[in-house]
Amino acid sequence: VFYFAGHGIQNSSRNFILPVDAQMSDEKYLRAEGVNVDEVLSEMGGAGNRLNILILDACRNNPYHKRTRGSRSGGLAQMHAPTGIYVSYAAAPGEIAFDGDGEHSPYTSALLDVIGQPGLKLEDTFKKVRTRVHNVTNGRQVPFTEETVLGDFYFRIPTGNKISRTQASSSPFKEDQLWEAIKDSQQARDYE
């Protein structure tokens, strides 16, 4: 999992995440001080993992758009995730995510509320986040996801052995899911 909350901008249809103290006067500083998210995706894709999750709460106003050629004033560009990567953006491509009034943005607050709920598949987790953010912002912010994930993934396995052996065996994460489903069981049949 790669999670980033902060400033993120697009330049020439590529996304960059920036440190809070970035001092940008032109495009060369963007490339020197920012992190190209395509490179993050490339590293994740080459890691050999069955699943990688990229979470970007970084779709903010671009304070540098007048100083860098090809920059937009807000939001991130849509990327194309390689197989096995799930990308969640705090807002739709080209749209701006709100910072919020509390300790966290509406997106991160929703993610923290939902991610620990047992039994939610990866996609369902982020659908719930999307719905909460949409509701909290009165429809002004709608998170966006893109993915090429094979199989099912749960941040927390359902309680009470709700995953059947058939469901788990159809997933590339089957060993982990089966173990999580039975590890606390006192029933011998669960280990057969």
C-alpha positions in Angstrom: 0.0 0.0 0.0 1.3 3.5 -0.9 -0.7 6.2 0.7 -0.1 9.9 0.2 -2.0 12.9 1.5 -0.9 16.4 0.5 -0.2 18.4 -2.6 -0.5 16.6 -5.9 -0.6 18.3 -9.3 -0.6 17.3 -12.9 1.8 18.6 -15.5 1.5 17.5 -19.1 -1.0 14.7 -18.1 1.4 13.3 -15.5 0.9 13.4 -11.8 3.4 14.6 -9.3 3.2 14.6 -5.5 5.0 17.3 -3.7 6.7 17.8 -0.3 5.1 20.5 1.8 8.2 22.7 1.5 8.5 22.5 -2.3 10.0 25.8 -3.7 8.9 25.8 -7.3 9.6 28.6 -9.7 9.3 26.7 -12.9 8.9 23.2 -14.5 12.5 22.0 -13.8 11.8 22.3 -10.1 8.7 20.2 -10.4 10.7 17.4 -11.8 13.5 17.9 -9.2 11.3 18.3 -6.1 8.2 16.4 -7.0 7.7 12.6 -7.2 6.3 11.4 -10.5 3.4 9.1 -9.6 4.0 7.1 -12.8 7.3 6.0 -11.3 5.6 4.9 -8.2 3.2 2.8 -10.3 6.1 1.4 -12.3 7.9 0.3 -9.1 4.7 -1.2 -7.7 4.0 -3.1 -10.9 7.6 -4.4 -11.0 7.5 -5.6 -7.4 6.1 -9.0 -8.2 3.2 -8.6 -5.7 -0.2 -10.0 -6.6 -1.8 -6.8 -5.4 -0.6 -3.2 -4.9 -2.9 -0.3 -3.7 -2.1 3.3 -4.4 -4.2 5.8 -2.4 -3.9 9.5 -3.4 -5.5 12.2 -1.2 -3.7 14.7 -3.3 -6.1 16.2 -5.8 -5.6 19.8 -4.7 -5.4 23.3 -6.2 -2.1 23.7 -8.1 -0.5 26.8 -6.7 2.2 26.6 -9.4 0.0 26.2 -12.5 1.0 29.7 -13.9 4.7 28.9 -13.4 4.9 25.5 -15.1 4.0 24.8 -18.7 1.3 22.1 -19.2 0.0 22.4 -15.6 -3.7 22.5 -14.8 -5.0 24.6 -11.9 -6.5 21.6 -10.1 -6.9 17.9 -9.7 -4.9 15.0 -11.0 -4.8 13.2 -14.3 -6.2 9.7 -14.7 -3.5 7.1 -14.9 -3.7 3.6 -16.3 -3.0 1.0 -13.6 -0.9 -2.1 -14.6 -2.4 -5.5 -13.8 -2.7 -6.0 -10.0 -2.9 -2.4 -9.1 -5.8 -0.6 -7.4 -5.7 3.2 -7.5 -8.0 5.4 -5.5 -8.1 9.2 -5.9 -9.7 11.5 -3.5 -11.5 13.2 -6.4 -12.3 12.5 -10.0 -9.7 13.3 -12.6 -9.2 17.1 -13.0 -11.3 17.8 -9.9 -10.2 19.2 -6.6 -10.5 17.4 -3.2 -11.4 19.4 -0.2 -9.0 19.7 2.8 -11.9 19.7 5.3 -12.3 21.3 8.7 -11.0 18.6 11.0 -7.7 16.8 11.4 -8.2 14.9 8.1 -9.7 15.6 4.7 -13.2 14.3 4.0 -11.6 11.5 2.0 -9.1 10.4 4.6 -11.7 10.6 7.3 -14.1 8.3 5.4 -11.2 5.9 4.6 -10.3 5.7 8.3 -13.9 5.0 9.2 -14.4 2.3 6.6 -11.1 0.5 6.1 -11.3 -1.5 9.3 -14.8 -2.9 8.7 -14.6 -6.7 8.4 -15.9 -8.4 5.4 -15.7 -5.6 2.8 -14.0 -6.5 -0.4 -11.5 -3.9 -1.7 -13.9 -2.5 -4.2 -16.7 -2.3 -1.6 -14.4 -0.5 0.8 -13.8 2.3 -1.7 -17.4 2.5 -2.8 -18.4 3.2 0.8 -15.6 5.8 1.0 -16.9 7.4 -2.2 -20.5 7.5 -0.9 -19.4 9.0 2.4 -17.3 11.7 0.8 -20.1 12.5 -1.7 -22.6 12.9 1.2 -20.3 14.9 3.4 -19.4 17.3 0.6 -22.9 17.6 -0.7 -21.9 16.1 -4.0 -19.0 18.5 -4.6 -16.4 15.8 -4.3 -16.6 12.3 -5.7 -13.6 10.0 -5.2 -12.5 8.0 -8.3 -11.0 4.5 -8.6 -9.4 2.5 -11.3 -8.1 -1.0 -11.1 -6.9 -4.1 -12.8 -7.1 -6.4 -9.7 -7.5 -10.1 -10.2 -9.4 -11.8 -7.4 -10.8 -10.6 -4.1 -9.0 -8.8 -1.3 -10.2 -7.9 2.2 -8.5 -5.4 4.5 -10.2 -7.4 7.3 -11.6 -10.9 6.7 -15.3 -11.4 7.4 -16.0 -12.5 11.0 -17.5 -15.9 11.6 -15.9 -17.8 8.7 -18.2 -16.1 6.2 -15.8 -16.8 3.3 -16.4 -20.3 1.9 -13.7 -22.5 0.6 -15.1 -22.0 -2.9 -14.9 -18.2 -2.6 -11.4 -18.4 -1.3 -10.2 -20.9 -3.8 -11.2 -18.6 -6.7 -8.9 -15.8 -5.4 -5.2 -15.4 -5.9 -5.1 -14.6 -2.1 -6.7 -17.9 -1.2 -4.1 -19.2 1.3 -4.2 -15.9 3.3 -8.0 -15.8 3.2 -8.4 -19.4 4.3 -6.0 -19.0 7.2 -7.7 -15.8 8.4 -11.1 -17.5 8.2 -10.1 -20.5 10.4 -7.1 -19.5 12.5 -9.1 -19.0 15.7 -11.4 -22.0 15.1 -11.6 -24.8 17.5 -13.4 -27.1 15.0 -11.2 -29.9 13.5 -13.3 -29.9 10.2 -12.1 -26.3 9.5 -8.5 -27.6 9.1 -9.3 -30.5 6.7 
